[in-house]
């Protein structure tokens, strides 16, 4: 994952904060948040049920799409792993071919940003 400047914009910092909160609220493996073309944000946590499994990023993108979002401006994932999972990345790319996806550790420190 490419390294990034740790200084995010205020709006991207808000995404990391929302992702951290979503993760902490339910004790999930990951939390994620996305911002759509109108500036609306959607946060989600990993879902792992016997008949339904979604990454936090997949669920955040699905929530945005279900609310009518046609484009994502940015995304953030809070996780203990150093890699961005492929399913969530693919979901973001469905609505945003080049939007930044910030990956942060549970403390909110940015590990890197994916733009491809």
Secondary structure by P-SEA (a helix, b strand, c coil): cccccccccaaaaaaaaaaaaaaaaccccccccccccccbbbbbcccccccccccaaaaaaaaaaaaccccccbbbbbcccccccaaaaaaaaacccccbbbbbcccccccccccc
